[in-house]
Structures are given as structure tokens and as C-alpha cells.
């Protein structure tokens, strides 16, 4: 009798955990019907023009490789603009979804260098990646077999966490792929065959006790994962020549004909 009662309690506990897990997953997400706003208001940089336009105003002579760039927790800034201008000058189309087109709450305090104020942002960033990838695939200006994903800080976190297959490569900056307190943020979750480049500093003021570590610790048996480790303390990486060169070379090395 006691065994039967214990078994029933175990089953009920397991069911409760599943329900709570589903509720948590739902709570992370925004209203999926509004994610298109992040695409509609995206900044798109095209070869030959240093000025960003929205996708509906995009005009190109011929299809080109595309980099979907996920901005940091504070939204568009000099880091996102610099990467957009630089990579487009190399012949790539850079699409930067606007996360704040469908939410108003920031997930960080940039002065205090702390994040986590709006946890729902992480689920929303995953929706943005998925929507942007499909939109790019359906765009006449994109080389469908050459779509890359790149992210910085919160956007780098999002890039590391995507499980979507089909990216020609994923570039992670401003995030160390580590969270000892939450397995949902600990590691790189893309298919193992996806080429990965991580660009990190030796030290980063945004690090916490839980996020000490390095993306390279999470490579495991990934055959196409590489890291560029910058000496010193920093977070953004664009102003480093080695970082710009490594990103450009990574994209060129993984272009499909």
C-alpha cells in the first residue's frame, strides 16, 4: 500500500514538474504574433551603401550571402552599426532584427553591467532568430545556402542557444557560453556540424560567478569550432582588428558555392 502511494506521489510530482516547465517556457516567450515587428523594423546593410534600410526598402542587384546579426541587450549601438557597415563593405548583406520593436523592457543595466531584469527577452530573441531566418530564406536578395548567424552580448547568448539547423556558420561575441546555475544557458546548442566562431576577451566585466568560463570549454567534439581569445579586459570586439579579420575569414571559409 505504501509503495503504491509513493508511486502515485512520484507520478504527480513528475507531472507537476512538466507543467511548471511548460509554464516557464511559455513565460519566456513574447506574443509570437508580434515577432514580425522585429523583422519589419530591422536594420539592413547592403554592399555599396553605408546606410541601413528596413527590409521593405531593400534593393540589391543580385543575391548575396546574409549575416543575421543579433544586437545586445541595450539595442542598436555603435557595435551593431560598425559590424553592419563593415561586413556589408565586404560584400555581405547584414540584417539586424530590432528586438525593441516588439518589447519595451531592457534586460540589462549597462552602467552596472548587470543583466536579468527581463528574463522573457531570452525566449523572444529565439523567436526573432527563427523568424528572421525564414524571412531571409524567402527573400529574393538572399543566397539561400549562405545564411550566417552572429550575435553580441545578449545577442551572442541567443546565437549560442539556437538549435536551428541550416546556418552556414554561427559567430558568438560578448558571451562565454557558460552558466553554472542554469543548464538552459550553459553551452552551444546548434547542431554539431555547424561551424562555430567565438570571439572573447580574457576578462569581461559582465562576467558573474556563474558565467565564469569560456565558449571553448563547451566545444566538445564539434569538428568546426574555433575561438579567438583577445588579451585584456573587454566586452565589445569590433574595435579589434584581429576580431574583424577573424569574423571575415570565418565567413569566407564557410561560404557554399
C-alpha positions in Angstrom: 0.0 0.0 0.0 2.8 2.4 1.0 4.6 1.6 -2.3 1.5 2.4 -4.3 1.1 5.7 -2.5 4.8 6.6 -3.1 4.5 5.7 -6.8 1.4 7.9 -7.2 3.1 10.8 -5.4 6.2 10.4 -7.7 4.0 10.4 -10.8 2.1 13.5 -9.5 5.5 15.2 -8.8 6.7 14.4 -12.3 3.6 15.8 -13.8 3.8 18.9 -11.8 7.4 19.5 -12.9 6.4 19.0 -16.6 3.6 21.6 -16.1 5.9 24.1 -14.4 8.5 23.6 -17.1 6.0 24.2 -19.8 4.7 27.3 -18.0 8.2 28.6 -17.6 9.0 28.1 -21.3 5.7 29.9 -22.2 6.6 32.7 -19.8 9.9 33.3 -21.6 8.2 33.9 -24.9 6.6 37.1 -26.1 3.4 37.2 -28.2 4.5 35.2 -31.3 2.1 37.2 -33.5 4.2 40.3 -32.9 7.6 38.9 -33.6 7.3 40.1 -37.2 7.8 43.6 -35.9 11.4 42.8 -35.1 11.8 42.0 -38.8 9.8 44.9 -40.2 11.9 47.4 -38.2 15.2 45.5 -38.8 18.3 47.5 -40.0 19.7 46.1 -43.2 23.1 47.0 -44.6 23.8 46.1 -48.2 27.1 46.1 -50.2 27.9 49.5 -51.6 25.8 51.5 -49.1 26.8 52.5 -45.6 23.2 53.5 -44.7 20.8 51.0 -43.2 17.3 50.5 -44.5 14.3 48.4 -43.5 13.7 45.1 -45.3 10.8 46.6 -47.3 13.1 49.2 -48.8 15.9 46.8 -49.7 17.2 46.9 -53.2 20.1 44.8 -54.5 21.5 44.0 -57.9 22.0 40.3 -57.2 21.6 37.9 -54.3 24.4 37.9 -51.7 25.4 36.0 -48.6 23.5 37.1 -45.5 24.5 37.6 -41.9 21.7 37.8 -39.4 23.1 39.9 -36.5 21.5 39.9 -33.1 22.2 43.1 -31.2 23.0 43.3 -27.5 20.6 43.9 -24.5 20.6 47.7 -25.0 19.5 47.5 -28.6 21.2 49.1 -31.6 24.5 50.8 -30.7 27.9 51.6 -32.3 28.9 47.9 -32.1 25.9 46.8 -34.2 26.3 49.7 -36.6 30.0 49.2 -37.1 29.6 45.5 -37.8 26.8 46.2 -40.2 28.8 48.8 -42.2 32.0 46.7 -42.1 30.6 43.4 -43.2 28.4 44.9 -45.9 31.5 46.7 -47.3 33.0 43.2 -47.7 30.1 42.1 -50.0 27.6 40.6 -47.4 24.1 41.7 -46.6 23.7 42.3 -42.8 20.2 42.0 -41.3 19.8 43.2 -37.7 16.4 42.4 -36.2 15.1 45.1 -33.8 14.2 43.4 -30.5 12.8 46.6 -29.2 10.3 46.9 -32.0 8.1 44.4 -30.1 9.1 45.0 -26.5 10.0 48.0 -24.3 11.7 46.4 -21.3 15.5 46.1 -21.4 17.1 43.0 -19.9 20.1 44.8 -18.6 21.7 47.8 -16.8 24.6 48.8 -19.0 26.1 51.2 -16.3 26.1 48.5 -13.6 26.9 45.8 -16.2 24.2 43.5 -15.0 21.5 41.6 -16.8 18.5 39.6 -16.0 15.9 42.3 -15.4 13.6 41.0 -18.1 14.1 37.2 -18.5 11.4 36.9 -21.2 13.9 38.6 -23.5 15.8 35.3 -24.0 12.8 33.4 -25.4 11.9 36.4 -27.5 15.4 36.5 -29.0 15.0 32.9 -30.1 11.7 33.8 -31.9 13.5 36.7 -33.6 16.2 34.4 -34.9 13.7 31.8 -36.2 11.5 34.5 -37.9 14.5 36.3 -39.4 15.9 33.1 -40.9 12.6 32.2 -42.6 12.2 35.7 -43.8 15.7 35.7 -45.3 15.1 32.3 -46.9 12.0 33.8 -48.6 13.8 37.0 -49.8 14.9 37.2 -53.5 18.1 39.1 -52.4 19.5 36.3 -50.3 21.8 33.5 -51.2 19.7 30.8 -49.6 22.7 28.4 -48.9 24.8 31.2 -47.3 23.0 32.4 -44.2 25.1 33.1 -41.1 24.1 34.0 -37.6 26.1 36.4 -35.5 25.3 37.9 -32.0 26.8 40.2 -29.4 26.3 40.0 -25.7 22.6 39.1 -25.2 22.5 38.5 -28.9 25.6 36.3 -28.6 23.8 34.4 -25.9 20.9 34.0 -28.3 23.2 32.8 -31.1 24.8 30.2 -28.8 21.4 28.9 -27.7 19.7 28.4 -31.1 19.0 24.8 -32.0 18.1 25.7 -35.6 19.9 23.8 -38.3 21.0 25.1 -41.7 23.2 28.1 -40.7 26.4 28.2 -42.7 28.1 29.4 -39.5 27.5 31.0 -36.1 29.6 33.7 -34.6 29.3 34.4 -30.9 30.8 37.6 -29.3 30.4 39.1 -25.9 29.2 35.9 -24.3 31.1 33.0 -22.8 28.5 30.2 -23.4 28.6 29.4 -19.7 26.1 29.4 -16.8 26.8 27.0 -14.0 23.4 27.8 -12.4 21.2 27.3 -15.4 21.7 24.5 -18.0 19.4 26.3 -20.4 22.2 28.8 -20.9 25.2 26.6 -20.5 26.8 25.5 -23.8 26.3 25.8 -27.5 23.1 24.2 -28.8 23.4 24.3 -32.6 23.8 21.0 -34.4 27.4 19.7 -34.0 28.2 20.0 -37.7 27.5 23.8 -37.6 30.7 25.8 -37.9 31.3 28.0 -34.8 33.5 31.0 -34.1 33.6 32.6 -30.7 35.4 35.9 -30.0 36.1 36.6 -26.3 38.3 38.7 -24.1 40.5 37.2 -21.4 38.4 39.1 -18.9 34.9 40.6 -19.2 33.3 43.0 -16.6 29.9 41.4 -17.5 31.0 38.1 -16.1 29.4 36.8 -12.9 30.4 33.9 -10.7 28.0 31.7 -12.7 29.3 32.7 -16.1 33.0 32.3 -15.5 34.4 30.1 -18.2 34.8 30.1 -22.0 32.9 29.0 -25.0 35.9 26.9 -25.9 35.1 24.8 -22.8 31.8 23.9 -24.5 33.1 22.9 -27.9 33.3 19.2 -27.0 33.6 17.1 -30.2 32.5 19.9 -32.6 34.7 19.5 -35.6 34.4 23.1 -36.8 34.5 25.2 -33.7 37.3 27.8 -33.2 38.0 30.6 -30.7 39.7 33.9 -30.9 40.8 35.0 -27.4 41.6 38.7 -27.1 44.2 39.7 -24.5 43.0 42.1 -21.8 39.6 43.1 -20.4 36.6 44.0 -22.7 33.1 43.2 -23.9 32.6 44.6 -27.4 35.0 43.3 -30.0 34.6 45.4 -33.2 37.5 47.8 -32.5 39.9 44.9 -32.5 41.5 44.3 -35.9 42.0 40.6 -35.1 38.3 40.2 -34.4 37.3 41.9 -37.6 39.7 39.8 -39.6 38.7 36.6 -37.9 35.0 37.1 -38.5 35.5 38.0 -42.2 37.8 35.0 -42.7 35.3 32.6 -40.9 32.5 33.7 -43.2 34.6 33.4 -46.4 35.9 29.9 -45.3 32.3 28.7 -44.8 30.7 30.1 -47.9 29.0 27.5 -50.1 29.1 27.7 -53.8 
